[in-house]
Amino acid sequence: MADVPSHCGIVTVIDGHPVTLAWLGSVHGHRTRSLGVEHFGQTGTLADLYRHLGIDAQGIVKAAQALTPGRLLRHLRAV
């Protein structure tokens, strides 16, 4: 992480609790947005659950946007 410039933000994504990877930003003081599963018990398809939990492609883009000043990022379209 020492080679990552300090002005860069880090988005972590895990199919588990977000705290698992949240510590990565503290290694060298990077701003971090950690995404993951905070509530359990929902049922549905994997795509539906990832969307609900905010760990699908759109959720990741939104998290990166929150860390990125300036021009909006182009949102992905589901294939």
N, C-alpha and C positions, 0 to 999 in steps of 0.2 A: 504494500500500500504506500510505501515511501515514494514510489515513482509517480503516483497519481497526484496531479497538481491540487493544492489545497482549495482552489475555487471550484473544483468539480464536486458534484453531488453523486451519491451512490443510491441506486434503487435495488433492494434485495427482494427476492420473491421465493417463497417456499410453500409447499403443500403441507404446512404444519404451522406452528405458532410463530408469528413474526419476530418475537424476541430472540428466537434461535439465531438469527443473523443480524439483529439490530446493533450488536456490539461492533461490527466492522467499521462503522464510521468513527468510533471513538479511538481507533488505533492511531490515526494521525489527524483527528479533528475535522473530518469531512461531514458535511450535511448528509443525512441519511433518511431515506423514506423506506420503511420496511413493510412489506405486504405479506399477508399470510392468513391463516385460518384462526380466528379468535373465538368463534362459536361453533359448536359441534351439534349434530343431530339433524341437519337438513338432508333432504333426499332429492335426487334429480339426476339428470345426466351430468357427466363431468363438465361439459361446456356450460350448462346452466349453473352449476355450483360455482365454477370459477368466476363466472360473470357476477353472480350474487355476492361472492366474497371479495370481488375487486382484484382478482389475480389473473384475469384474462388479459389479452393483448391491449384492450382499451383501458383497463385499470392500470396496467404498467405504463402506458403512454401518459395517462393522467398524472401518475406519480412523478414521472420524469418532468412533465410540464410544471408541476408544483415546485420543482427544484431549479427550473431553468427560467431565468429572466428573459424578457424580450419576445421575439416572434413566436407565435404559437406553433407547436409541432403538428404535423399532418397526422390525423388519426388513421389508423389502419382499418381496412375493410375485411370482414371475415370472408374467407375463401370457401 
